[in-house]
Amino acid sequence: MKLHTLDEHLLSPALPSDVSGLSRLVTEFLYFGVKNVRACLFVALFFGAVVTIPNEGIWGIPRYDLLLIAALAIQFWMVWAKLETVDELKAITLFHAVGFCLELFKTSDGIRSWSYPDFAYTKIAGVPLFSGFMYASVGSYIIQSWRLMDLRIRHHPSYWMATLVALVIYANFFTHHYIGDYRWYIAACVLGLYSRTTVTFRPYDRDRSMPMLLSFTLIGFFIWLAENISTFFGVWKYPNQLGAWSTVHIAKWSSWSLLVIMTITIVAHLKHIKERIHVPE
């Protein structure tokens, strides 16, 4: 089945809409799962490359360079196949830039929060260029979900306030090495700012809703799981994983949840998505 055919079916299921009880629960759960898997297209293809490309590379090409080639090929294929628009690609490119700058800082000599131990031709200051795509993949997932789930947001905070909080979140990733980690104070501000915000989505043929704060937390959790997979396969390593692999500290879940807020704030500025966001006057 072609992806466009699958998408058309997911957006307008050609199945009875009068299912009820347990049948409806199971049907909505299955469609919700399939839509999420479909929204993870870039993530699935990219991490498929992560787990299949051997550490020593292929045909003399280092693994990190092959991952960059794979990420670029996937991204341009998605635009060519009209699975993403050029405007969405611009937003995803911004995610890549934001993430890559963070990687440069976190892996620098004075910080060394983690490292990329393998050799690559496409490294800048020790950071392989493919690393920004790990952040871009989060943006791709959210953009795909917006369309497939018919997402709408109610009681979104003012754009200037949401943008300010996103900038503070990003700044804290840098400044906490010097003036303390204020993520929990920022999280408290987020709780107040998004306390009334709900996201409406359509898993099957009826609208459902959940608190926006819950969606931040859930997406952050699955990114944390993906991070564990990546470090297990040695794509990058934290200092405590240099001798033997261990689970990424659970505290990183909160960091990823905050990063999701940044990502959604960027996506929310796209013109065709703004139309689906309600900001109280």
C-alpha positions as CSV (number, residue, x, y, z in Angstrom):
1,M,0.0,0.0,0.0
2,K,1.4,3.4,-1.0
3,L,1.9,5.9,1.8
4,H,-0.5,8.4,0.3
5,T,-3.2,5.7,0.1
6,L,-2.5,4.8,3.7
7,D,-2.7,8.5,4.7
8,E,-6.0,8.9,2.9
9,H,-7.5,5.9,4.7
10,L,-6.2,7.1,8.1
11,L,-7.6,10.6,7.6
12,S,-11.0,9.3,6.3
13,P,-11.4,5.6,7.5
14,A,-13.6,3.7,5.1
15,L,-15.0,1.7,7.9
16,P,-18.3,1.8,9.9
17,S,-18.5,4.8,12.2
18,D,-21.2,3.2,14.4
19,V,-18.9,0.9,16.4
20,S,-19.3,1.2,20.1
21,G,-18.3,-0.2,23.4
22,L,-15.2,-2.4,23.5
23,S,-15.0,-2.5,19.6
24,R,-14.7,1.3,19.5
25,L,-12.1,1.3,22.2
26,V,-10.0,-1.2,20.4
27,T,-10.5,0.4,17.0
28,E,-9.5,3.9,18.2
29,F,-6.5,2.5,20.1
30,L,-5.3,0.7,16.9
31,Y,-5.8,3.7,14.7
32,F,-4.1,5.9,17.3
33,G,-1.1,3.5,17.3
34,V,-0.9,3.3,13.5
35,K,-1.1,7.0,13.1
36,N,1.7,7.5,15.6
37,V,3.8,4.9,13.8
38,R,3.2,6.6,10.5
39,A,4.1,10.0,12.0
40,C,7.4,8.4,13.1
41,L,8.3,7.7,9.5
42,F,11.5,9.8,9.5
43,V,12.4,8.6,13.0
44,A,11.8,4.9,12.0
45,L,13.9,5.2,8.9
46,F,16.7,7.1,10.5
47,F,17.0,4.8,13.5
48,G,16.7,1.9,11.2
49,A,20.0,3.2,9.7
50,V,21.4,3.7,13.2
51,V,20.9,0.0,14.2
52,T,21.8,-1.5,10.8
53,I,25.0,0.4,9.8
54,P,27.9,-1.3,11.4
55,N,30.3,0.6,13.7
56,E,33.1,0.2,11.3
57,G,31.1,1.7,8.4
58,I,30.6,0.3,4.9
59,W,33.0,0.3,1.9
60,G,35.5,2.5,3.9
61,I,32.8,5.2,4.6
62,P,32.6,5.9,8.4
63,R,29.3,5.2,10.2
64,Y,28.6,8.8,11.1
65,D,29.1,9.9,7.5
66,L,26.7,7.2,6.3
67,L,24.1,8.3,8.9
68,L,24.3,11.8,7.5
69,I,23.8,10.5,3.9
70,A,20.9,8.5,5.1
71,A,19.3,11.4,7.0
72,L,19.6,13.7,4.0
73,A,18.2,11.1,1.6
74,I,15.2,10.4,3.9
75,Q,14.5,14.1,4.3
76,F,14.7,15.0,0.7
77,W,12.6,11.9,-0.3
78,M,9.9,13.0,2.1
79,V,9.7,16.4,0.5
80,W,9.9,15.0,-3.1
81,A,7.1,12.5,-2.2
82,K,5.0,15.5,-0.8
83,L,5.0,13.9,2.6
84,E,6.3,17.2,3.9
85,T,6.1,20.7,2.5
86,V,9.0,23.1,1.8
87,D,7.8,25.3,4.7
88,E,7.8,22.3,7.0
89,L,11.3,21.5,5.8
90,K,12.4,25.0,6.7
91,A,11.1,24.4,10.3
92,I,12.8,21.0,10.4
93,T,16.1,22.7,9.3
94,L,15.7,25.1,12.2
95,F,15.4,22.2,14.6
96,H,18.6,20.8,13.1
97,A,20.4,24.0,13.6
98,V,19.2,24.5,17.2
99,G,20.1,20.9,18.1
100,F,23.5,21.1,16.4
101,C,24.5,24.2,18.3
102,L,23.5,22.5,21.5
103,E,25.6,19.5,20.6
104,L,28.6,21.7,19.9
105,F,28.3,23.2,23.4
106,K,27.6,19.9,25.2
107,T,30.5,18.1,23.7
108,S,33.0,20.9,24.0
109,D,36.2,20.5,26.0
110,G,35.0,22.5,29.0
111,I,31.6,20.6,29.2
112,R,31.9,17.1,27.9
113,S,28.4,16.0,28.8
114,W,28.7,13.3,26.1
115,S,30.9,12.5,23.2
116,Y,30.9,11.0,19.7
117,P,33.9,8.6,19.8
118,D,34.0,7.4,16.2
119,F,35.9,9.0,13.3
120,A,34.0,10.9,10.6
121,Y,34.9,13.2,7.8
122,T,31.7,15.2,8.4
123,K,32.6,16.3,12.0
124,I,32.7,19.9,13.1
125,A,34.5,20.5,16.5
126,G,34.0,16.8,17.3
127,V,30.3,16.8,16.5
128,P,29.1,14.8,13.4
129,L,26.7,16.7,11.2
130,F,24.1,14.0,11.4
131,S,23.5,14.7,15.1
132,G,21.2,17.7,14.3
133,F,18.8,15.3,12.6
134,M,18.1,13.6,15.9
135,Y,16.4,16.9,17.0
136,A,14.9,17.4,13.5
137,S,13.3,14.0,13.8
138,V,11.2,15.2,16.8
139,G,10.0,18.2,14.7
140,S,9.2,15.8,11.8
141,Y,7.1,13.6,14.1
142,I,5.1,16.6,15.4
143,I,4.5,18.0,11.9
144,Q,3.3,14.6,10.7
145,S,1.1,14.1,13.7
146,W,-0.5,17.5,13.2
147,R,-1.8,16.4,9.9
148,L,-2.6,12.7,10.5
149,M,-4.2,13.4,13.9
150,D,-6.0,16.5,12.8
151,L,-4.5,18.3,15.8
152,R,-6.0,21.5,17.2
153,I,-5.0,23.4,20.3
154,R,-7.4,25.2,22.6
155,H,-6.3,28.0,25.1
156,H,-2.8,28.2,23.8
157,P,-0.8,30.9,25.6
158,S,0.1,34.1,23.8
159,Y,2.7,33.5,21.2
160,W,5.2,35.9,22.7
161,M,4.9,34.2,26.1
162,A,5.3,30.7,24.6
163,T,8.3,31.9,22.6
164,L,9.9,33.5,25.6
165,V,9.5,30.3,27.7
166,A,11.0,28.3,24.8
167,L,14.0,30.6,24.6
168,V,14.5,30.3,28.4
169,I,14.3,26.5,28.2
170,Y,17.0,26.6,25.4
171,A,19.2,29.0,27.4
172,N,19.0,26.8,30.5
173,F,20.6,23.9,28.6
174,F,23.7,26.1,28.3
175,T,23.6,28.2,31.5
176,H,23.0,25.5,34.0
177,H,26.7,24.6,33.7
178,Y,27.6,28.0,35.1
179,I,24.7,29.4,37.2
180,G,22.7,26.4,38.3
181,D,20.0,24.3,36.7
182,Y,16.6,26.1,36.8
183,R,14.6,23.5,34.9
184,W,12.2,22.9,37.7
185,Y,11.5,26.6,38.1
186,I,10.9,26.7,34.3
187,A,8.7,23.7,34.5
188,A,6.6,25.5,37.2
189,C,6.2,28.4,34.8
190,V,5.2,25.9,32.0
191,L,2.6,24.3,34.4
192,G,1.0,27.7,34.9
193,L,1.3,28.8,31.3
194,Y,-0.2,25.7,29.8
195,S,-2.6,24.7,32.6
196,R,-5.7,25.3,30.5
197,T,-4.3,24.3,27.2
198,T,-5.8,21.2,25.6
199,V,-4.9,19.4,22.4
200,T,-7.8,17.9,20.4
201,F,-7.0,15.0,18.1
202,R,-8.9,12.4,16.0
203,P,-7.6,8.9,16.4
204,Y,-10.5,7.4,14.3
205,D,-13.7,9.3,13.5
206,R,-14.4,11.3,16.7
207,D,-12.5,14.1,18.4
208,R,-10.7,13.3,21.6
209,S,-8.6,15.6,23.8
210,M,-5.9,15.6,26.5
211,P,-4.1,18.2,28.5
212,M,-1.2,19.7,26.5
213,L,1.1,19.1,29.5
214,L,0.4,15.4,29.3
215,S,1.4,15.3,25.6
216,F,4.7,17.1,26.5
217,T,5.4,14.4,29.1
218,L,4.5,11.4,26.9
219,I,6.5,12.5,23.9
220,G,9.5,13.3,26.1
221,F,9.3,9.8,27.5
222,F,9.5,8.1,24.1
223,I,12.4,10.3,23.1
224,W,14.1,9.2,26.3
225,L,13.5,5.5,25.2
226,A,15.0,6.3,21.7
227,E,18.0,7.9,23.4
228,N,18.6,4.7,25.3
229,I,18.5,2.7,22.1
230,S,21.0,5.1,20.4
231,T,23.5,5.0,23.3
232,F,23.1,1.2,23.4
233,F,24.3,1.0,19.8
234,G,27.1,3.5,20.6
235,V,26.0,6.4,18.4
236,W,27.1,8.6,21.3
237,K,28.0,8.0,24.9
238,Y,27.6,9.6,28.2
239,P,30.6,9.6,30.6
240,N,29.1,6.8,32.7
241,Q,28.7,4.6,29.6
242,L,32.3,4.7,28.4
243,G,33.2,1.4,30.2
244,A,29.9,-0.4,29.8
245,W,26.4,0.7,28.7
246,S,23.9,1.7,31.3
247,T,20.5,3.2,31.1
248,V,20.3,7.0,30.5
249,H,19.4,8.7,33.7
250,I,15.7,9.2,34.2
251,A,16.2,12.9,34.8
252,K,16.9,13.2,31.0
253,W,13.1,12.6,30.6
254,S,12.4,16.1,32.0
255,S,15.0,17.6,29.6
256,W,13.4,16.0,26.6
257,S,9.9,17.0,27.7
258,L,11.1,20.6,27.9
259,L,12.7,20.3,24.4
260,V,9.3,19.1,23.1
261,I,7.9,22.4,24.3
262,M,10.5,24.2,22.2
263,T,9.8,22.1,19.2
264,I,6.0,22.6,19.4
265,T,6.5,26.3,19.8
266,I,8.5,26.5,16.5
267,V,5.9,24.3,14.7
268,A,3.1,26.5,16.0
269,H,4.5,29.4,14.0
270,L,3.9,27.6,10.7
271,K,1.1,29.4,8.8
272,H,-1.1,26.4,8.1
273,I,-0.8,25.2,11.7
274,K,-1.5,28.6,13.3
275,E,-5.0,28.3,11.8
276,R,-5.7,25.4,14.1
277,I,-4.5,27.1,17.3
278,H,-6.8,29.0,19.5
279,V,-5.2,31.8,21.6
280,P,-7.7,33.5,24.0
281,E,-7.8,37.2,23.7
